[in-house]
Amino acid sequence: MCSHGLWAVMFLHFNYWDELLDMQDVMGTDLKWAATLVARHLLAAADRYALQRLRTICESQLCEGISINTVATNYALAEQHHCFQLKSAYLKFISLPENLKAVMETDGFDYLKEGCPCLLSELLEYVVRLSEHSLASLGHGKELYVDGCDVMGDE
């Protein structure tokens, strides 16, 4: 079953039964990427039709399935659908030093650069605040001391 048909079936099932079908039951396997894709579509539908319970379920699934390859595009999706807690989780994930470089190499990050410059600015501001907080907690404050050799090169 293609992802479009899958999310439509899951959306209808939710509307009739107030629960989501299990991805493993529907697809015969537990594919993380498929669950993320379906949750993205269902979140958009939940936002459009003001289905708060479905929205909450989708946000939870997306939060559990954060990955390097999907976090940047899902960050834009969270902004589009006003999912502030989800956005916060994505910011925290992206800003981890071990994740930031890898995220910057994804197509999703390219999408942020080209299509969502405000979100990219927000991300950079968040990373800077974390860096400042880390320096302050180490007792360094914002001041950086260098000697003449550091500024002018080795003399």
N, C-alpha and C positions, 0 to 999 in steps of 0.2 A: 504494500500500500504506500503510495507517495505521501510526502509530508503534508501536502495541501489537503488531501482526502483524510489523512489521519487526524489533523487538528480539527477539521470540520466534524468528524465523527465524535471526537472527544468533547467538542463544544456542545453538540446536540445531547450527548449522553449527560453531560453536566447539567444542562438546562432541565432535563427530565428527572434526573435522579439525585441531583445536588452532590455528586461525587465524580471524580475523574477516574477513567479507566486506567488500569495498570499498564504501563508501556510494555512490560514483558508479556502480558496476556494478549495485547493487541499485535505486537510485532514478533513475538516468539523469542525475543532476546532483549536484554537490558542494555540498550545503546544510549550512552550518555549524550552524545551529540544529537540524537533524534529527540530525546526528552527535552533538551535545551531548545531545539528548534520549535517543537510543539508548544512549549511553555511561552516562547516569545510570541507566537501567533495568538495563543489563548490570552496572553496579557493584553495585547492590542484589542482583542474582541471584548475582554472584560472592561477595559477602559471605555471603549465605544458604547457599550450597552449598560454601563454602570453596575456591573456585577461584582460587588465588593468581595464576596467570599472567593470567587474564582480568581480575582486579582490577588488576594492574599496567598492563595495556594500557588499561583504562578510565581509570585515574588519569592516565596519560600523555595520552590524548586530551582529557580534561577540562582538564588543565593547559595544553595547547596552545590550547584554545578559550575561554579566559577572556574574558568580555566584560562590559560595564557591566550589561546586562540580565539576565544569568544568574548573576553572581558571588555575590550574596547568598543565593539559594536553593541554589546549589551549595556554598556555605560550610556551610550547615546540613546538607546531604547528606554532606559530608566528615566532619562531626562525628558524624553518625548512624552512619556506617560505619567510623569510627576511621581515617580517612585523614589522618594527621598531616602528611605532606609536602604533600599537596594543600591542606589547611587553611592551612598556612604560606604557600603560593603565593597563596591567596585573600586572606589578611591583608595581604600585601605589596602586592597589586594594589589592594585597596580603600583602603589607607592613603595611596596616592599623592595628593598634593593635587589634581591634575587629575582624579582619579577619584572621590574621596570624595563631593563634592557631587552628582555625577551618580548615583552608586550610591544615595545617600540619597533620591533622587526616584523610585526604582523600587518596584514592588509587592513584589519580593523583600525589600527593606529593611523595608517595612511588615510583612512576614511575620516577619522577625527580631525586630522590636519587639514584636509581639503573641505570637508562639509560641516564641521562643527568646531570652528576656531574658539568659540566661547567656552566649550567644554575642555578643550586643550588648555586654555588659559586657567580655567578652574583647577585642572589637574596639576599644572605647574605651580600654582599658588599653594595648593595643598602640600606638594612635595617640599616646597621652600619652607612652609610653616613647620613641617616635621623636622627638617634639617635644623632650623633655628631652635626648635624645642630640644633636639638632641644635643646641640652644642651648649645650650643653656644648662641642661641637666648635667653636663660634664664640667660645668663651671667656667666655660670659656666665654660665654656671652656672645656678642656679635663682633667683638674686636679680634683681629687677627694680627699677630706681630710677625714682621719679617725684618731681616737685616738688609743692608745695602746689597749684599751679594745675591740675595734672593730676587730683588727687584731688578737689578741691573745685569744680572748674569754673573758668572764666576769671574772675579777679578783677582 
